[in-house]
Amino acid sequence: MNLPNPPVFSDVDQHRSHIKQRLAAAFRLFSKFGFDEGVAGHITARDPEFPNTFWMNPFGCHFSQVCVSNLIQVDETGSVINGNGQINLAGFSIHNAVHHARPDVMAAAHTHSIYGRAWSVFGRRLDIVTQDACAFFNDHSVYHDFGGVAVELEEGQRIAKALGNNKAAILQNHGLLTVGSTVDAAAWWFITMERSCQVQLMIESASHNRMKQRISSEVAEQSYSIMGSEWQGWFSFQPLYDRIIKEQPDCLT
């Protein structure tokens, strides 16, 4: 099949514009899906020209109001070098540490979504009991050492260490964190992981200690090879991007 691939840019300004458009659209989708919780939550994207800096949402701006023009660029000291908004200190602490530890990561997403937050209390990885959960087979971790609101750099560093080389982490008593080589992939991993947490909670409440049919490692590995790739994460986001741009074109302004 002749399927599309992530675009490649020779012009850094065009690349930056593309990243910021994807980032703004991801926030609008997160709002639509109810992933917002007051001023908590953030998605970041590494700048293609200055990789020690990243773009993020301004503190106090609702996800539904984020657009290309009000994104802010933050350097590794926590200073806003482009844009007029303020930084979310917890967001900076987590994302700066992740971007520093993972040069392969272009984008990272963390919010206090309802089902991810609820599942995080158990301090367990997802059970591989559905096809969709196979995207995270041997590719997500749990951060057990919740240390309160992550305003200290050390907390962000501990989270980044717990994430390791995985695409996602469940932050106990806190929520979900996902990363990707594109904004599209990081956002999709968060969306589908949140849904997998919802399904997991439904299974837990309905099973009443009855045996749950787990997917075998062999089948999970085969499914992961198809569903868990960075390309699949990017591709799965494309229909959602088209949907939100049609519904809310002002996010590109």
C-alpha positions in Angstrom: 0.0 0.0 0.0 1.2 3.5 -0.8 0.6 5.1 2.6 1.8 8.5 3.6 4.8 9.2 5.8 5.7 12.1 8.1 6.8 15.1 6.0 10.5 16.0 5.7 11.5 19.6 5.6 14.5 21.4 4.1 13.4 24.7 5.4 13.6 25.1 9.2 10.9 27.8 9.4 8.5 25.5 7.5 9.4 22.7 9.9 8.8 24.9 12.9 5.5 26.1 11.6 4.4 22.5 11.0 5.3 21.4 14.5 3.5 24.3 16.1 0.3 23.6 14.0 0.4 20.0 15.1 0.9 21.1 18.7 -2.0 23.6 18.7 -4.2 20.9 17.2 -3.2 18.4 19.8 -4.3 20.8 22.6 -7.7 21.3 20.9 -8.2 17.6 20.7 -7.2 17.1 24.3 -9.7 19.7 25.3 -12.4 18.0 23.1 -11.6 14.6 24.8 -11.8 16.1 28.3 -8.1 15.7 29.2 -8.0 19.2 30.7 -8.1 19.8 34.5 -7.9 23.4 35.4 -4.5 24.8 34.6 -2.8 21.3 34.8 -1.3 19.5 31.8 1.1 20.2 29.0 2.4 19.1 25.6 5.8 20.1 24.4 7.6 20.0 21.1 11.3 20.4 20.6 12.3 23.2 18.3 13.9 21.9 15.1 16.6 24.6 14.9 17.3 25.0 18.6 16.9 21.5 20.0 17.6 22.6 23.6 14.4 24.6 23.6 10.8 23.5 23.2 7.4 25.0 22.5 4.6 24.6 25.0 1.2 26.0 26.1 1.3 29.2 28.2 0.4 28.7 31.8 -3.3 29.4 32.5 -4.5 29.2 28.9 -7.2 26.6 28.5 -6.5 23.8 26.0 -9.4 24.9 24.0 -7.9 28.4 23.5 -4.4 27.3 22.5 -3.4 28.3 19.0 -0.2 28.7 17.0 0.3 32.3 17.9 0.1 32.0 21.7 2.5 29.0 22.1 5.7 29.9 24.0 9.3 28.8 23.4 11.2 27.9 26.5 14.9 27.3 26.9 16.7 24.8 29.3 16.9 27.4 32.1 13.1 27.9 32.1 13.2 31.3 30.4 10.5 32.2 27.8 12.5 33.2 24.7 9.6 33.5 22.3 6.0 34.5 23.1 4.3 36.4 25.9 3.0 33.8 28.3 4.2 32.4 31.5 5.6 28.8 32.0 4.0 26.1 34.0 6.8 25.2 36.5 5.7 21.6 36.9 5.5 21.3 33.1 9.0 22.7 32.6 10.4 20.4 35.3 9.0 17.3 33.7 9.4 18.1 30.0 12.9 19.7 30.3 14.1 16.5 32.0 12.5 14.3 29.4 13.8 16.2 26.4 17.3 16.3 28.0 17.3 12.6 28.7 15.8 11.5 25.4 17.3 13.2 22.3 15.1 11.0 20.2 12.0 12.5 21.6 10.5 15.4 19.6 7.3 15.8 21.7 6.0 14.8 25.1 2.4 14.9 26.6 1.2 14.8 30.1 -2.2 15.7 31.5 -4.4 14.8 34.5 -6.9 12.9 32.4 -9.6 11.1 34.3 -9.0 7.4 33.5 -5.2 7.7 33.4 -5.3 9.3 36.8 -7.6 6.7 38.2 -5.5 3.8 36.8 -2.3 5.4 38.1 -3.4 4.9 41.7 -2.8 1.1 41.3 0.9 1.6 40.4 0.6 -1.1 37.7 1.4 -1.3 34.1 -1.5 -2.0 31.8 -2.5 -5.6 31.3 -2.2 -6.7 27.7 -5.7 -7.8 27.4 -6.9 -5.9 24.3 -5.4 -5.4 20.8 -5.1 -1.7 21.4 -3.1 -2.2 24.6 -0.6 -4.1 22.6 0.8 -0.8 21.4 2.4 -0.5 24.8 3.6 -4.1 25.1 7.0 -4.0 26.9 7.0 -0.3 26.0 5.7 1.5 29.1 6.8 1.9 32.7 5.5 3.0 36.1 6.9 5.8 38.2 6.2 4.9 41.8 7.8 7.7 43.7 5.2 10.5 43.5 6.8 13.5 45.3 4.0 16.0 45.0 3.6 18.7 42.4 6.7 18.5 40.2 8.0 22.0 40.6 11.5 20.7 41.6 13.9 19.7 38.9 14.8 16.5 40.7 11.2 15.3 40.4 11.3 15.8 36.7 14.6 13.9 36.5 13.2 11.0 38.4 10.3 10.8 36.1 12.5 10.9 33.1 14.6 8.1 34.5 11.5 6.0 35.2 10.3 6.6 31.6 13.6 5.1 30.3 13.5 4.3 26.7 9.7 3.6 26.7 7.1 5.5 24.8 4.9 6.0 27.9 4.9 6.0 31.7 2.2 5.7 34.3 2.9 8.3 37.0 1.5 6.8 40.2 -1.1 9.0 41.9 -0.6 11.5 39.1 -1.5 10.6 35.5 0.1 9.6 32.2 3.1 10.7 30.2 3.8 9.8 26.6 6.5 10.7 24.1 7.1 10.4 20.4 9.4 11.3 17.6 6.6 13.6 16.3 4.0 15.6 18.0 1.4 13.5 16.2 2.8 10.2 17.7 3.1 11.6 21.3 -0.5 12.9 21.2 -1.8 9.7 19.7 -0.1 7.5 22.3 -1.6 9.6 25.0 -5.1 9.4 23.5 -5.0 5.6 23.0 -3.3 5.0 26.4 -6.0 7.0 28.2 -8.6 4.8 26.4 -6.8 1.7 27.4 -6.8 2.8 31.0 -10.6 3.3 30.7 -11.0 -0.2 29.3 -8.7 -1.6 32.0 -10.8 0.0 34.8 -14.0 -1.4 33.2 -12.5 -4.8 33.1 -11.4 -4.5 36.8 -14.8 -3.5 37.9 -16.6 -6.2 35.9 -14.3 -9.2 36.5 -15.0 -9.8 40.2 -11.8 -11.9 40.5 -12.8 -14.0 37.4 -10.0 -15.0 35.1 -9.1 -12.4 32.5 -7.9 -13.7 29.2 -4.5 -12.2 28.6 -3.0 -11.9 25.1 0.0 -14.2 24.8 3.5 -12.7 24.5 3.9 -14.0 21.0 0.6 -12.4 19.8 1.2 -9.2 21.7 4.7 -8.9 20.1 3.2 -9.4 16.6 0.5 -6.8 17.3 3.0 -4.4 18.8 5.2 -4.6 15.7 2.2 -3.3 13.7 0.4 -1.0 16.2 3.3 0.2 18.3 5.7 1.8 15.8 6.3 5.5 15.6 4.9 5.6 12.1 1.7 4.0 13.3 1.5 6.6 16.1 2.0 9.4 13.6 -0.5 7.9 11.1 -3.2 7.3 13.7 -3.2 11.0 14.5 -3.8 12.2 11.0 -7.6 11.7 10.8 -7.9 13.4 14.2 -5.9 16.3 13.0 -8.1 16.7 9.9 -11.2 16.5 12.1 -10.1 19.2 14.5 -8.8 21.6 11.8 -12.2 21.3 10.1 -14.0 22.0 13.3 -11.7 24.6 14.8 -9.6 26.2 12.1 -8.8 29.1 14.4 -6.2 26.9 16.2 -3.9 27.6 13.2 -3.9 31.3 13.7 
